[in-house]
Structures are given as C-alpha cells and as structure tokens.
C-alpha cells in the first residue's frame, strides 16, 4: 500500500553497488531492504540502470568543464572512473554493470513483498549520440544538415554511422547542448510511438518512472527550442501533448504505474494535468536556500491537490549537497520542513550521512567522506517519526504564529503546521532563521482537561501546559536558531 505523502530514496545505482561491493542489484541483502522498511520508504529509485554507450565516452566526457568537475569531486580520479552519463542511454536494456534483467525483476519482487515499489529512469528527450538506434531508427530523431552543422557544430553533429547524415544533440534551451546525446523529435509520429512502446516494456520491470526533464517534451517548449529545424523540415505541431497520450496509454494496461516528472519553469501544474502523479518542487528548494519565510508559507498554502502531487527535496543527483549548500543546522531544519508537509518526499543517498561532495554523474566512484553522526542520528529519528500513519493519512493544515510580545517580530521566522488523525494531533514548529525566535500559536485543545501534555517526540522532552492559556493567548514557543519541535498529543 502506498499512502499519501510517500517517501522515495534515490540511489546512484552504479556508484552505490560499487561502494557496497555488490555485483548486481539482486545481491542487495534483506538487511538493507529491512532498513528501508524501518525508515519508511515507499519507493526506491535506482538511478542509472540502463545500458550506456562506452564508445562515446572518450569523445564527449573529457571536455574541460567536466574534467574540472571530476577533479573537484574526486581528486585521484582515473580515466577508467569515467563511465559516461547514465542519462546518455544507448538502449533500454539493463546495464550489465548492475546485473541482468532477471536480477532486476527478482529485486522488484523482493521489494514489492516488503511493501516498497521500484522506480527507474525514463529519458524522453534524448538518447546516446552513439546509440545503435541512430542507425536503426533514425526517423525518431531531430534531423539536421551540413549547413546547420557547419554553422553550429556544437549543437549539431554527423551521424557516427553515416557521414552524410546529421542530427541535433539533446538540449535544454537555457543551457548548451548535452553533446553525448541525440535529440528525439517529439513532432515525429514514429518517435512518439517508439517512446510509448518503450514505456510499455519498462512497465513490466518496475512500478513507476522518474521522467528526466519532462517539460522539454511539451509541444510549445519543443517548438521554441527547435523552431529553425522544425520549420526547415516541415514538421507540424501535433494536436495532442506527448505526455497525455503516453501516460494514458501506459495506465490503460498498468493503472497503478507511477509517473514522476522532473519539472521546472512553473510547468508543474500543466504536467500534473497531463497525467503525472508527482512533479518536482524546485521552487520550494530555492526558497529553503534563502530566508524568505513568507514566500515559503505562501507556497505551502497552494491547493491540496497540487501539494499532494509535489516532490519535496533538498538535494538529489543534480543539486548541491544540502549539508554543503545550507550548512548543517539549516539543512536539518529544511529536512524537518520537507519531511512534515504534504507531498512526496525525496531523499538522496548520502544525505543522511551529511555528505558534502556533489558527484558528477559520469563518475563510477565517489570519494570517502566521514559520516556526520549528529546528522545521521537526526535523520533516522525524523524518518521513523514521520513514517507514522498520522503523516500519511492524517489531515494537514497551516497554523499562524502570533507575536509573543508587542515588540517581538521574531514570530515571523517560525513555520507551524498541524497534522490530525482521529483524536491524535501533531504540531510541527520550525525556526527557520539564525536567531532565537518566539511566538504563540492557537490550536484545538481537549474540552475536558485543564492541562495538556505535549510530548516533543523529536527532542524527547515532555511539557505540561495550561489549556486555558493556549485557548486565550496561544501556546508559547521559543526556539533556538534552526531548531524544531514536533509535539504529539491526544484530545
């Protein structure tokens, strides 16, 4: 059973298996799966399990900016450590470095028996520039010609299989092309059929997909990115959005299959309307990276349907490590926030240990980093608290703190919300600032008691407070910088 507000753990599969000395995904022992159950994960995302093309690594994976990122992350990296991006997919076959298809299916069965679902990658926008499909299914890719190539050899390239054929590299319009990829043509009927058929085949191997850069597949975005090539070759805009067609097709045979969109540019709602079960919430991360608490509160007051379909995170393989970007104390406060609100919560391997080094996806090996015991202890406690039913099937609502004194405006630094399930309440209060802050807050109290017992299950402290005071003035809360309470009580 998957509740509302599910938890997902991302693993960089090739690197993680190497670190653990597992030869295949099915060598992951039951003790690891049991820990995932204990920590409350509903999904495991095995990032980077598809076959890549090693032949293109020398050509595309040693550009100066990439080499600099390798050196920054792993001082003693060797050429053999560079295995190429897992998002430059040769074909949707299991990479032999992580095992066989049978190994993956056996792991999926073991996970499912423990109530955990398996998520894999789906990259709609591009494939490897050296993919065998460039020769076998060239009609699915965005074509180019010698003129385009000569005028922009960074965006366009010659086919590795036919020197007279040219194609476009995959790209995000705001950044340079990903030169190890080839752009799929979403205005091509053949391309749409190929992608839909691929998703149907993937649906037998996992329980859902995380769709890389999902907004690039939208008709308007694709047109604005590739207007020149599309006009040159006379491609007409499809009547329907790709994702609407494909998601409905897959869900017609696998109705429980989960679609997660990596999404930016305020296109999350549109993608949800096209059928995505969850979409990235990068805007919340950006706000957590600053100190604009008012915009955070406004963001969390969005419609419930949107909130429930948002993926909250403070790091993943594309983002800087939370402990490095935010610092230890602020990262733990941010973790408390994302772990106690509505929506899917995404955690990243290494986040619980306080790792600070962001690993380029082309690397097969990560540097040694000493675990931060305080961060790990905090996360494990937080995860075990928030796996409880009240955080999954309870009702969430924002509370409004008020000043504890007329001249004290520090109440604005505190975010507060409540969960209710039957007669149990949880009150979460987070001081998201670098100064001690105070507030008062009102909430429901028992009608037959004079004293309310508040059990702070995060800090293992209990308090007795007057019910009359809470009703008349509000509960007094004082929190040190980036500190939190998670109060539990019954009424």
C-alpha positions in Angstrom: 0.0 0.0 0.0 1.3 3.5 -0.9 -0.1 6.3 1.3 -0.4 9.9 0.6 2.8 11.7 1.2 5.1 8.8 0.1 8.8 8.6 0.8 11.3 7.9 -2.0 15.1 7.2 -1.7 17.3 7.8 -4.7 20.4 5.7 -5.2 23.1 6.3 -7.8 23.0 2.6 -8.7 26.3 2.1 -10.4 28.3 4.0 -7.7 26.3 2.6 -4.8 26.7 -1.0 -5.9 30.5 -0.5 -6.3 30.7 1.1 -2.9 28.8 -1.8 -1.3 30.8 -4.5 -3.3 27.5 -5.9 -4.8 27.9 -7.4 -8.2 24.2 -7.0 -9.1 21.1 -5.3 -7.8 19.8 -8.7 -6.6 22.8 -9.0 -4.3 21.3 -6.3 -2.1 20.7 -8.2 1.2 17.4 -8.4 3.0 19.0 -6.5 5.9 19.2 -3.4 3.6 15.7 -3.8 2.4 14.5 -4.2 6.0 16.3 -0.9 7.0 14.4 0.8 4.1 11.2 -0.6 5.5 12.1 0.6 9.0 12.9 4.1 7.7 9.5 4.3 6.0 10.4 4.3 2.3 7.6 3.6 -0.1 9.8 3.8 -3.3 13.4 3.1 -4.1 14.6 4.9 -7.2 17.5 3.1 -8.9 19.0 5.9 -10.8 21.1 5.0 -13.9 20.4 1.3 -14.6 20.1 1.4 -18.4 22.8 0.4 -21.0 25.1 3.3 -22.0 27.5 3.5 -24.9 31.1 3.3 -23.7 32.4 4.1 -27.2 31.4 7.8 -26.9 33.0 8.4 -23.5 36.4 9.4 -24.9 34.8 11.8 -27.4 32.3 13.6 -25.1 33.2 13.1 -21.4 36.5 14.8 -21.2 35.6 18.4 -22.0 37.3 21.0 -19.8 34.3 21.8 -17.6 33.6 18.1 -17.0 37.2 17.4 -16.2 37.2 20.2 -13.7 34.1 18.8 -12.0 35.7 15.3 -11.7 38.8 16.8 -10.1 36.7 18.9 -7.7 34.7 15.8 -6.6 37.4 13.1 -6.7 41.0 14.3 -6.5 42.5 11.0 -7.5 40.2 10.1 -10.4 41.5 7.9 -13.2 40.4 7.6 -16.8 38.7 4.3 -16.0 36.5 6.1 -13.4 34.7 8.0 -16.2 31.9 5.7 -17.4 29.6 8.2 -19.1 26.3 9.8 -18.0 23.5 7.4 -17.2 21.3 9.9 -19.0 23.0 9.2 -22.3 21.2 5.9 -22.8 22.2 3.6 -25.6 19.1 1.4 -25.3 16.5 0.5 -22.6 18.3 -2.7 -21.7 19.8 -3.4 -18.3 23.4 -2.2 -17.9 25.4 -5.4 -17.3 27.4 -3.4 -14.7 24.4 -3.6 -12.4 23.2 -7.1 -13.3 20.7 -8.7 -15.6 17.0 -8.2 -16.3 16.3 -11.3 -14.2 18.3 -9.7 -11.3 16.2 -6.6 -11.6 12.9 -8.5 -11.6 14.0 -10.6 -8.6 14.8 -7.4 -6.7 11.5 -5.8 -7.7 9.7 -8.9 -6.4 11.6 -8.8 -3.1 10.9 -5.1 -2.7 7.2 -5.5 -3.5 6.8 -8.2 -0.9 8.1 -5.7 1.7 5.7 -3.0 0.5 8.2 -1.0 -1.4 7.9 0.0 -5.1 10.7 0.3 -7.7 11.2 3.4 -9.7 13.5 3.6 -12.8 14.6 6.4 -15.1 12.9 7.3 -18.4 14.5 9.9 -20.6 12.1 11.1 -23.2 14.1 14.0 -24.6 17.2 12.1 -25.9 19.3 9.0 -26.2 23.1 8.5 -26.5 24.7 10.2 -29.5 26.3 6.8 -30.3 23.1 4.7 -29.8 22.6 1.9 -32.2 19.1 3.4 -32.8 20.8 6.3 -34.6 21.3 3.7 -37.4 18.3 1.5 -36.9 15.5 4.1 -36.1 16.9 7.4 -37.4 13.3 8.6 -38.1 12.7 9.2 -34.4 15.5 11.8 -34.1 15.6 15.5 -35.0 17.4 15.8 -38.3 19.9 18.4 -39.4 22.0 19.0 -42.5 25.5 20.1 -43.4 24.6 23.8 -43.3 23.3 23.6 -39.8 26.2 21.5 -38.7 28.8 23.9 -40.2 27.1 27.0 -38.6 26.7 25.3 -35.2 28.9 22.2 -34.8 28.3 22.3 -31.0 24.5 21.8 -31.4 24.5 19.5 -34.5 26.7 16.6 -35.4 27.4 13.9 -38.0 25.9 10.5 -37.5 28.5 8.0 -36.3 27.1 5.5 -38.7 26.7 7.6 -41.9 28.9 10.7 -42.6 26.2 12.2 -44.9 23.5 12.3 -42.1 23.3 15.0 -39.5 21.3 15.3 -36.3 20.8 17.6 -33.3 22.2 17.0 -29.8 19.7 16.9 -27.0 19.4 20.1 -25.1 17.6 22.3 -22.6 17.1 25.7 -24.3 18.6 27.6 -21.3 21.9 25.7 -21.5 24.4 24.4 -24.0 23.6 21.0 -25.6 24.3 17.7 -24.0 26.8 16.7 -26.6 26.8 13.0 -25.6 23.1 12.8 -26.6 20.9 12.9 -29.7 17.6 14.8 -29.7 14.4 12.9 -30.1 11.8 14.6 -32.3 8.5 15.0 -30.5 6.8 16.2 -33.6 7.5 12.8 -35.2 4.7 10.2 -35.1 7.4 7.4 -35.2 9.2 8.9 -32.2 6.1 9.1 -30.1 5.2 5.5 -30.9 8.8 4.4 -30.1 8.7 6.2 -26.7 5.3 4.9 -25.8 6.2 1.3 -26.8 9.4 1.7 -24.7 7.4 2.8 -21.6 5.1 -0.2 -22.1 8.1 -2.5 -22.0 9.6 -0.8 -19.0 6.3 -1.0 -17.1 6.9 -4.8 -16.6 10.2 -4.2 -15.0 9.3 -1.6 -12.3 6.4 0.2 -10.6 7.0 3.7 -12.0 9.4 6.0 -13.7 11.1 9.3 -12.9 10.9 11.2 -16.2 14.0 13.3 -16.9 13.4 16.9 -17.9 9.8 16.1 -18.6 8.8 19.7 -19.6 11.1 19.6 -22.6 8.6 17.2 -24.3 5.8 19.8 -24.2 4.7 21.0 -27.7 5.4 24.7 -27.0 8.7 24.1 -25.3 9.9 21.8 -28.1 8.8 24.2 -30.7 10.6 27.2 -29.1 13.8 25.2 -28.6 14.0 23.8 -32.2 11.9 26.3 -34.3 14.6 26.5 -37.0 15.0 22.8 -37.6 11.2 22.1 -37.3 10.4 24.8 -39.9 13.2 23.7 -42.3 11.9 20.1 -42.4 8.2 21.0 -42.4 7.2 19.3 -39.1 3.8 20.3 -37.9 2.7 20.6 -34.3 0.9 17.5 -33.0 -2.7 18.0 -31.9 -2.1 16.3 -28.5 0.6 16.6 -25.9 3.0 13.7 -25.9 2.6 13.0 -22.2 -1.2 12.9 -22.3 -1.1 10.3 -25.0 1.6 8.2 -23.5 0.6 8.3 -19.8 -3.0 7.3 -20.7 -1.7 4.5 -22.9 0.5 3.0 -20.2 -2.1 3.4 -17.5 -4.7 1.7 -19.6 -2.7 -1.5 -19.0 -0.9 -0.6 -15.8 -3.3 1.7 -13.9 -1.1 1.8 -10.8 2.1 2.7 -12.7 3.6 5.9 -11.2 4.8 8.8 -13.3 7.2 11.3 -11.6 8.2 14.4 -13.6 11.5 16.3 -13.2 9.9 19.7 -13.9 10.9 23.4 -13.8 9.8 26.8 -15.2 6.4 26.7 -13.3 5.1 24.0 -15.6 4.4 21.6 -12.8 0.6 22.1 -12.7 0.4 21.6 -16.5 2.3 18.4 -16.3 0.0 17.2 -13.4 -3.0 17.9 -15.6 -1.4 15.8 -18.4 -1.4 12.8 -16.0 1.8 13.0 -13.9 1.3 11.6 -10.4 4.1 13.8 -9.0 6.2 16.7 -10.2 9.4 18.2 -8.8 9.0 21.2 -6.4 12.3 23.0 -7.2 10.7 26.3 -6.1 10.5 25.2 -2.5 14.1 24.2 -2.6 15.1 27.6 -3.9 13.1 29.3 -1.1 14.6 27.0 1.5 18.0 28.0 0.2 17.2 31.6 1.2 15.4 33.2 4.1 12.2 34.4 2.6 9.9 32.6 5.0 6.8 34.5 3.9 7.1 33.1 0.4 7.6 29.6 1.8 4.4 29.9 3.8 2.5 31.2 0.7 3.9 28.3 -1.3 2.7 25.8 1.2 -0.8 27.3 1.1 -1.3 26.1 -2.5 -4.3 23.9 -3.4 -4.2 20.5 -1.7 -4.2 18.5 -5.0 -1.1 20.4 -6.1 0.6 19.9 -2.8 0.0 16.2 -2.7 1.5 15.8 -6.2 4.6 17.8 -5.4 8.0 16.2 -4.9 9.8 17.9 -2.0 13.6 17.6 -1.7 16.7 19.5 -0.5 19.1 17.5 -2.6 19.4 15.0 -5.4 22.0 14.0 -8.0 21.5 17.3 -9.9 21.7 19.6 -6.8 24.4 20.6 -4.5 24.6 18.5 -1.3 22.3 20.0 1.4 25.0 19.9 4.1 27.3 21.9 1.9 24.8 24.3 0.4 22.8 25.1 3.5 25.2 24.1 6.3 24.5 21.5 9.0 21.9 23.3 11.2 19.9 24.9 8.3 19.9 21.6 6.3 18.4 19.7 9.3 15.7 22.4 9.7 15.0 22.2 6.0 14.8 18.4 6.3 12.3 18.7 9.1 10.2 21.0 6.9 10.1 18.8 3.8 9.5 15.6 5.9 6.5 17.0 7.7 4.5 18.6 4.9 2.2 17.2 2.2 3.5 15.6 -1.0 6.2 13.0 -2.0 9.4 13.4 -0.1 12.6 12.6 -2.0 15.8 11.7 -0.1 19.2 11.1 -1.7 21.8 8.5 -0.9 24.5 10.2 1.3 22.1 12.9 2.6 21.6 11.1 5.9 25.3 10.9 6.5 25.9 14.6 5.8 27.9 14.1 2.7 29.0 17.4 1.1 30.5 16.4 -2.3 28.3 16.5 -5.3 29.3 13.7 -7.6 29.2 14.2 -11.4 27.0 11.5 -12.9 29.8 10.4 -15.3 31.9 9.1 -12.4 31.8 5.5 -11.3 33.5 6.1 -7.9 32.9 8.5 -5.1 35.4 9.9 -2.6 35.5 8.8 1.0 33.6 11.2 3.4 33.4 10.6 7.1 29.8 10.2 8.3 28.4 13.0 10.5 26.9 11.1 13.4 24.7 14.0 14.5 23.2 14.4 11.1 22.6 10.7 10.7 21.1 10.3 14.1 18.7 13.3 13.4 17.6 11.9 10.1 17.0 8.4 11.4 14.9 9.7 14.2 13.0 12.1 11.9 12.3 9.3 9.4 11.0 6.9 12.0 8.7 9.6 13.4 7.3 10.7 10.1 6.6 7.2 8.8 3.6 7.0 11.3 0.1 6.9 9.9 -0.8 10.4 11.0 1.8 11.8 8.5 0.4 9.6 5.7 -3.4 9.6 6.1 -3.9 12.5 8.5 -5.2 16.0 7.6 -2.5 18.7 7.3 -3.1 22.4 7.8 -1.0 25.5 8.3 -1.1 27.4 11.6 -0.5 31.1 12.0 2.0 32.1 14.7 1.4 35.4 16.5 3.8 37.7 18.5 4.7 36.6 22.0 5.2 40.3 22.8 4.2 43.5 21.1 7.7 44.5 20.1 8.9 41.0 19.2 8.7 40.3 15.5 10.7 37.0 15.6 7.4 35.1 15.3 7.8 35.7 11.5 10.7 33.3 11.5 8.7 30.3 12.7 6.7 28.0 10.4 4.0 25.9 12.1 1.5 23.3 10.9 -0.5 20.5 12.3 -1.5 17.0 11.4 -4.7 15.4 12.7 -5.7 11.8 12.5 -8.8 10.8 14.6 -8.1 12.1 18.1 -4.3 12.5 17.7 -2.6 15.7 16.9 1.0 16.6 15.8 2.2 20.2 15.9 5.4 21.0 14.0 7.2 24.2 14.7 10.5 25.2 12.9 12.5 28.3 13.5 14.0 28.8 10.0 16.4 31.6 11.0 19.8 32.1 12.6 18.4 33.9 15.7 16.4 32.7 18.6 12.7 33.3 17.9 9.5 33.2 19.9 5.8 33.1 19.1 2.4 32.0 20.3 0.0 29.7 18.4 -3.6 28.6 19.0 -5.0 25.2 18.1 -7.6 22.7 19.1 -7.5 21.6 22.8 -9.4 19.0 24.8 -12.6 20.3 26.3 -12.4 18.1 29.4 -8.8 18.8 30.6 -7.1 21.7 32.3 -3.6 20.6 31.4 -2.4 19.5 28.0 0.6 17.1 27.9 2.8 17.9 25.0 5.3 15.2 24.0 8.1 16.6 21.8 8.9 13.3 20.0 11.8 15.0 18.1 13.7 16.1 21.1 12.5 13.6 23.7 11.1 16.2 26.1 7.6 16.5 27.6 5.8 19.6 28.7 2.6 20.4 30.6 0.7 23.5 29.5 -2.5 25.2 30.6 -5.4 24.6 28.2 -6.9 28.0 29.1 -3.7 29.7 28.2 -3.5 28.0 24.9 -7.1 28.9 24.1 -6.8 32.5 25.3 -3.3 33.5 24.3 -1.8 30.6 22.4 0.9 28.2 23.2 4.2 30.0 23.9 7.1 28.6 21.8 10.7 29.6 21.9 13.2 28.0 19.5 16.9 28.4 19.1 18.3 29.1 15.5 17.2 26.4 13.1 15.6 24.3 15.8 12.3 22.4 15.7 9.6 20.9 17.8 7.4 18.0 16.9 4.7 17.9 19.5 2.4 14.9 19.8 -0.8 14.9 21.9 -4.3 13.5 22.1 -7.6 15.3 22.6 
